[in-house]
Amino acid sequence: MKKTCFYTEIAYVLGLFLLALGTALMERSGFGLSMVVAPAYVLHLKMSAYLPFVSFGMASYTLQALLLAVMMLLLRRAKISYLFSFVTAVLYGLILDAAIMLFSFVPVSDTLWLKVILYAVGLWISGMGLSFLFRTYISPEAYDLFVKEMSAAWKIRVDKFKTCYDCASCLIAILLSLLFFGFPPLRGIGIGTVICALLNGTLIRLWSVFFEKRLNFQDAFPKLKRYFQL
């Protein structure tokens, strides 16, 4: 099969849009979000009660800014690529807020079948978005950058560090939910969180295989690549 040329810069833009759309659909379903974004969602719910302008996207890139600061303190260094990572986080947050506003008009109420569809589609396209983002040289969000940089610095396998990071994020979200809202129910954490943890890696792999068979990823602006490695 002849592969189609696909630029990594386009993969970056598509990846951000798809990931944000997927997260917004999962949020609308009410079944729970991924462990990575759940802490930001819980913070958004609490802060927006007092400061209505604090959106999910804003809470997300604010938390990522804090994560970047912690990472730089631990590593005792700063890079230009870290700044680009925050730019990615802000872009994702803005798209996420727009998507949530768009899907807020979908009347889910207690319609279980519609919630299931929203969650399933959201999970599916989130996997597609992440697969696209893994194929670009542009700095990822701070969540992924933290895993990459810290696992390399501490000489821990990426998959093991990622598992620990995801579990820590889930625990933080649960603790924040209990602290802010009591129990039950947990906010941002649910059956969808468990499903996402079990299936997300598989979905990303399936999309990756699909892309590799059909697309030839190339850099449209190869000279820019070095700036994201500084």
C-alpha positions as CSV (number, residue, x, y, z in Angstrom):
1,M,0.0,0.0,0.0
2,K,1.3,3.4,-1.0
3,K,1.6,5.7,2.0
4,T,0.3,9.3,1.9
5,C,2.7,12.0,3.0
6,F,1.5,13.6,6.3
7,Y,3.3,16.4,7.9
8,T,4.1,16.2,11.6
9,E,3.1,19.8,12.2
10,I,-0.5,18.9,11.0
11,A,-0.4,15.9,13.2
12,Y,0.3,18.3,16.1
13,V,-2.7,20.5,15.4
14,L,-5.0,17.6,14.7
15,G,-3.8,15.8,17.8
16,L,-4.6,18.8,20.1
17,F,-8.1,19.2,18.6
18,L,-8.9,15.5,18.8
19,L,-7.6,15.1,22.3
20,A,-9.5,18.2,23.5
21,L,-12.7,17.0,21.7
22,G,-12.4,13.5,23.2
23,T,-11.9,14.9,26.7
24,A,-14.9,17.2,26.3
25,L,-17.1,14.3,25.2
26,M,-15.9,12.1,28.1
27,E,-16.6,15.0,30.5
28,R,-20.1,15.4,29.1
29,S,-20.8,11.7,29.6
30,G,-20.3,12.0,33.4
31,F,-18.6,8.6,33.5
32,G,-15.2,10.0,34.7
33,L,-12.1,11.3,33.0
34,S,-8.6,10.0,32.5
35,M,-6.4,9.9,35.6
36,V,-4.1,12.5,34.1
37,V,-6.6,15.3,33.7
38,A,-8.9,14.4,36.7
39,P,-7.0,16.5,39.2
40,A,-7.4,19.6,37.0
41,Y,-11.1,18.9,36.6
42,V,-11.7,18.6,40.3
43,L,-9.8,21.9,40.9
44,H,-11.9,23.5,38.2
45,L,-15.1,22.4,39.9
46,K,-14.0,23.8,43.2
47,M,-12.5,27.1,42.0
48,S,-15.3,27.9,39.6
49,A,-17.8,27.9,42.5
50,Y,-16.0,31.0,43.8
51,L,-14.4,32.3,40.6
52,P,-16.8,31.5,37.7
53,F,-14.1,32.4,35.0
54,V,-11.9,29.5,36.0
55,S,-12.6,27.0,33.3
56,F,-11.5,23.4,33.0
57,G,-8.9,24.4,30.4
58,M,-7.6,27.2,32.6
59,A,-7.2,24.8,35.5
60,S,-5.5,22.3,33.3
61,Y,-2.7,24.7,32.0
62,T,-2.3,26.3,35.4
63,L,-1.7,22.9,37.0
64,Q,0.7,22.1,34.2
65,A,2.6,25.3,34.8
66,L,3.0,24.2,38.4
67,L,4.1,20.7,37.2
68,L,6.7,22.3,34.9
69,A,8.0,24.4,37.8
70,V,8.4,21.3,40.0
71,M,10.2,19.5,37.2
72,M,12.7,22.3,36.7
73,L,13.4,22.5,40.4
74,L,14.0,18.7,40.5
75,L,16.2,18.7,37.4
76,R,17.8,22.1,38.3
77,R,17.6,23.2,34.7
78,A,15.3,25.1,32.3
79,K,15.0,24.6,28.6
80,I,13.3,26.5,25.8
81,S,11.3,23.3,25.0
82,Y,9.8,23.5,28.4
83,L,8.3,26.9,27.5
84,F,6.9,25.4,24.3
85,S,5.3,22.7,26.4
86,F,3.4,25.3,28.3
87,V,2.3,26.9,25.0
88,T,0.9,23.4,24.0
89,A,-0.9,23.2,27.4
90,V,-2.5,26.6,26.8
91,L,-3.6,25.8,23.3
92,Y,-5.1,22.5,24.5
93,G,-6.9,24.3,27.3
94,L,-8.4,26.9,25.0
95,I,-9.6,24.2,22.6
96,L,-10.9,22.1,25.5
97,D,-13.0,25.0,26.8
98,A,-14.4,25.7,23.4
99,A,-15.3,22.0,23.0
100,I,-17.0,21.8,26.4
101,M,-19.0,24.9,25.6
102,L,-20.1,23.3,22.3
103,F,-21.1,20.0,23.8
104,S,-22.9,21.6,26.7
105,F,-25.9,21.9,24.5
106,V,-26.2,18.2,24.1
107,P,-29.1,17.2,26.4
108,V,-27.7,14.1,28.2
109,S,-29.9,14.2,31.4
110,D,-30.4,10.5,32.4
111,T,-30.2,9.1,28.9
112,L,-27.8,6.2,29.5
113,W,-27.3,5.2,25.9
114,L,-26.4,8.7,24.9
115,K,-23.9,8.9,27.7
116,V,-22.3,5.6,26.7
117,I,-22.0,6.9,23.1
118,L,-20.5,10.2,24.2
119,Y,-17.9,8.4,26.4
120,A,-17.0,5.7,23.8
121,V,-16.5,8.3,21.0
122,G,-14.6,10.5,23.3
123,L,-12.2,7.7,24.3
124,W,-11.8,6.6,20.7
125,I,-10.8,10.0,19.3
126,S,-8.7,10.8,22.4
127,G,-6.6,7.7,21.5
128,M,-6.3,9.0,17.9
129,G,-5.3,12.4,19.1
130,L,-2.5,11.1,21.4
131,S,-1.3,8.8,18.6
132,F,-0.9,11.9,16.3
133,L,0.8,13.9,19.1
134,F,3.4,11.1,19.5
135,R,4.5,11.6,15.9
136,T,5.4,15.3,16.2
137,Y,8.6,17.0,17.3
138,I,6.7,19.8,18.9
139,S,6.8,19.9,22.7
140,P,4.0,17.9,24.3
141,E,1.9,18.9,27.3
142,A,3.6,19.1,30.6
143,Y,2.0,15.9,31.7
144,D,3.8,13.9,29.1
145,L,7.0,16.0,29.2
146,F,7.3,15.4,33.0
147,V,7.2,11.6,32.5
148,K,9.7,11.8,29.7
149,E,12.2,14.1,31.4
150,M,12.0,12.6,34.9
151,S,12.1,9.0,33.8
152,A,15.3,9.8,31.8
153,A,16.9,11.7,34.7
154,W,16.1,9.1,37.3
155,K,16.9,6.2,34.9
156,I,13.5,4.6,35.3
157,R,11.8,2.9,32.4
158,V,9.2,5.2,30.8
159,D,6.3,2.7,31.0
160,K,7.0,2.1,34.7
161,F,7.3,5.8,35.5
162,K,4.1,6.5,33.5
163,T,2.2,3.9,35.5
164,C,3.4,5.4,38.8
165,Y,2.6,8.9,37.5
166,D,-1.0,7.9,36.4
167,C,-1.6,6.2,39.8
168,A,-0.4,9.3,41.6
169,S,-2.6,11.5,39.5
170,C,-5.6,9.3,40.3
171,L,-4.9,9.4,44.0
172,I,-4.5,13.2,44.0
173,A,-7.8,13.5,42.2
174,I,-9.6,11.3,44.7
175,L,-8.1,13.1,47.7
176,L,-9.0,16.5,46.2
177,S,-12.5,15.3,45.5
178,L,-12.9,14.0,49.1
179,L,-11.4,17.2,50.5
180,F,-13.5,19.6,48.5
181,F,-16.8,17.7,48.1
182,G,-16.9,14.8,50.5
183,F,-18.1,11.3,49.6
184,P,-20.0,10.2,47.7
185,P,-19.8,10.8,44.8
186,L,-16.2,11.3,43.6
187,R,-15.9,14.1,41.1
188,G,-14.0,13.4,37.9
189,I,-13.3,9.8,38.8
190,G,-15.6,7.0,37.8
191,I,-16.0,3.8,35.9
192,G,-14.8,5.7,32.8
193,T,-11.5,6.4,34.5
194,V,-11.0,2.7,35.0
195,I,-12.0,1.9,31.4
196,C,-9.6,4.6,30.1
197,A,-6.7,3.2,32.1
198,L,-7.4,-0.2,30.8
199,L,-8.0,0.6,27.1
200,N,-6.2,3.9,26.3
201,G,-2.9,2.3,25.7
202,T,-4.4,-0.3,23.4
203,L,-6.4,2.3,21.4
204,I,-3.2,4.4,20.9
205,R,-1.4,1.3,19.7
206,L,-4.3,0.5,17.3
207,W,-4.3,4.0,15.9
208,S,-0.5,3.9,15.6
209,V,-0.7,0.7,13.5
210,F,-3.4,2.2,11.3
211,F,-1.3,5.4,10.7
212,E,1.9,3.5,10.0
213,K,0.3,1.5,7.3
214,R,-1.2,4.5,5.5
215,L,0.8,7.6,6.4
216,N,4.4,8.7,5.9
217,F,5.1,11.2,8.6
218,Q,7.5,14.0,7.5
219,D,8.5,17.4,8.9
220,A,7.3,20.3,6.8
221,F,9.7,22.6,8.6
222,P,12.7,20.4,9.6
223,K,14.8,23.5,10.6
224,L,12.3,24.3,13.4
225,K,12.9,20.9,15.0
226,R,16.1,21.9,16.7
227,Y,14.4,24.7,18.6
228,F,12.1,22.1,20.3
229,Q,15.2,20.2,21.5
230,L,16.9,23.1,23.3
